[in-house]
Amino acid sequence: MKKWYSVRMRSSKGGSHENGGQHISGAERLVTPVELETTTTEMIRRATMHTRGEADFISLKIESIQPSEIQYILPLCVKEIINESHHTTKKVLQEQLVSSPIPQELLFSLYDWIIQDNVTRGAAVIDINSGKRMDPMIDRGVRVSHFDWDKEFKDKWSTEKLGVYNERRAEAIALASKVAAAGTICEICCSDDPEYTTGYLTYQHNFIRIPNMKQKNSPYGGRVFFVDAKKLDIDEYIHYLETTPVFIGGIS
């Protein structure tokens, strides 16, 4: 059986995230021992050469993973839609979630919060029944971790998805697939990168890319997970998202 390592990088400018530093970039991989050196070098380069600026704080964590701990899930289906302007994003969200149990007022208020958020470092977990946040540390949020693509599956998938695949998009689909597999009803995500205005929505096993989710050059962004707290054990849900190793595609 292969030995695996979880490699995680977070970088910021002006100090650590916990001390108010500005987020620059992050990355997540599950790799074999022979891939460790190359992977960590690539992550450090990413942190120091990002369009958001050069990080002066880089956190790099490496943990060994037992093969028996790893779960395997399929990726979400990718769906492309048209959205001409950030002014029409709410209409798009409403159309895509017309059959969802999420109240429209809650959906719109959380979208407004996402595109203005510059505080929460992870995702906010929202109960669709009460509208309340279920994650215990408000500024921190939930950090989805310990996931990656199965390499052979990814190579085949990316060949079949010509025009859809690029590395940034593949990372987002991998993360969103793990979030959906945890029992999340819907995820809404918008990057805090000023140069990247395309966000996404997940619902009913679809990864729905939404162009112009936010205004161009906006440095704000965030993510929200909608759940039904009556049907989930929130502690188990968060534990799965943050600590359970998951490969997208492939078989054990």
N, C-alpha and C positions, 0 to 999 in steps of 0.2 A: 504493500500500500504506500502511496506517495505521502511524503511529509509536506505540510502546507504552512504558510505564514500569512497572517493578516498584516498588511502594511497600510498605514493611514497617515495622511499628511494634512495639516491645517496651517495656514500662514496668514499673517496680518501685518499691518503697518501701524507704528505708534504703540507697540506693546502687544501683549497677548489679547485674545478675544475677551477673556475674563476680566481684564483690566481696561477695557474700553477701546482696544485696538481696532482699526478698520479692517474688515475681512478682505483678503486678497484672493486666496484660492484654497481649494481642498481637493483631495484625491483619495481613492480607495481601491485596493487590489488584494486578491488572494493569489499567492504565487508559490512556486516551488523554491527550494534553497538555491538552485542555480540561477534563478531570476532575481534574487534579492538585490544584488549590487546594481544591476541595470535599472531596476524599478525605482530604487531609492534615488539614484542619480537623476532619473527623469522627473521625479517628483520635486526634487530640490530645484532643478532647472525651471520647472513650471512655476514654482513659488517666487523665483527671483527674476523671471522674465515675463510676467503677466501684464496684460494691457491695463489692469487697474493700478499698476505701480510695482515697485520693488519691495518685497516684504523685508521687515527687519526682525520679525519673530516667526520662526518655523518650528512647528511641533511635528516630530516624526516618531510614530509608534510601531513597533514590530512585535507581534505575538505569535507563538506557535499554535497551530490548529490541528486537532486530532481528526483524521479522515472520517471517523465514525460520527463526528459532530455535524458534518456538512449535509445540508439538505439541497435538493435539486428542484427547481421550479421552471415552468415555461415563461417566456417573455410575453408581455402584453402585445396585442395587435396594434400596429401603428396606423393612425388615421390622420390625414391632412385636411384642414378646412381653410376657408378664406375668411380673413378678417382685415378689412381695409384700413382700420384706424383703431386706436385705443378707445375712442369714443363709443365704438360699437361692441366692445368686449363683453359688457354685461348682457347684451342681447344674444351674443354667441353662447355664453355660458348658460343662459336660460334655455335656449333651443336644445343644447346638447344634454341638459339635465332635466328635460321636461317630465321624464318618468321617474325621477329620483325622489326620495322622501325628504330631501333637504328643503326647508322653507326658503322661499325666494328672498325674503328680507335678510335672513341669516347668510345666505349665499352672497348677496350683494355687499353686505357689510364686511364680510371677511375678505372679499376681493378688494374692497377699498383699503382695508388694513394691509393686505399683502403688498400692494404697490406703493405704500408709504412707509413700510417697516424698515428700520435701520438698526434695530435693537436685538431682536430675537436671533440667536445663533443657529437654532435648529428649526424644527417644525412645531407648529401649534396643533394640538389634538383637540378637536371640537366635538362635543356631543350634539347630535342633531335634535335631540329631544329638549334639552335645556338651553342649548347655545353656549354652554360654559366650557372653559378649557379644562381638560382632564390631565394634562401633563403637569407634574409637580413643581418644576422650576421654570418660572415664567420667562425670564430673560434667556435661559438656555434652550428651552424647547427640547424636542426629541431629535437626537442625531442618529440617522439610519447608518448602520455600519456593518462591516464583515460581509461583504457581498462582491461578486465579480461575475463575469461571463465565463462559462466553460469555453476554452479556447477553440476546440474543434467545432462546437456548435456555433460559436460566434463567427468563425470563418465561413461556414456554410450560410448562416443567416445573412451576413453582410453581403455575400455574393448575390443572394436572392433579392436583397433589398436595395439594389443599385438606385441611387437618387434619394434614398431615405437615410442611408447610413453615413455617419461620420463619427469620429471618436467622442466628441462632446455629446452628441445625441445618444450614442450607445450607452454612455455612462448614465444619462438621465433615464433611459428606458430600463436599465438594470436596477437602478434605485427604485423607480416607480413600480417595477414588477414585484420587488420584495415587499414594498408597502402594501400593494394590492393583495398579495398572498397572505398578509397578516389579518385580513378581515376588514380592511378599510373600504368604506362605501365609495369615497371619492377623494382624490387629491387635487389641489390646485397649486401650481408652482410658477413663480416668476423670478428669474435671476436678478441679482443686484448689480450685475455688470451693466454699466451705462451703454455699452456698445451692443448689447444683446437684448432685444426686446421681445423675442419669441418665448412664450411660456407654454405650459401644457396643463391639460386636464386628464384625469383618469376616471373612467366609469365603465362598469360592465365589461371588464377585461379589455378595454380600449385605452391606448395612449394617444390622446388627441392634441396635436400641436396647434397652438393658437398664435399666429403672427400678430405683432403690434399689441401684445397684451398690456404693455405699459408705454408711456411716453418716451420718445427717444432721448438719450442722454440722462435719463433718470438713474441715480445711484442707489435706488431702493428696490427691494424685492424680498420675497419670503415664500414660505410654503405652509399649507394647512391640510391636515388629514381629518376628514369627516368620518365619525364612527357612531354606531348606536351603542351607547354605554350599557344599555339593558341586555345586550347580547354578547358583550365582551368582558373578559377580565382585563382591566386596563393595565395592571401590573405585568401580567403575562404578555400582553400586546406590546408594551414598551420594551420588555426584556427581549422579545423576539426581534424587534426592529434594531435594537442596539447591540445585541451580542450573539445572536444565532448566525453561524456561517452559512451562506447560501450561494450556490452557483446557479446562474441563469442558463437553462438548457442542459443537455447531456444527461447521463445517468450515473448513478453511484457504482 
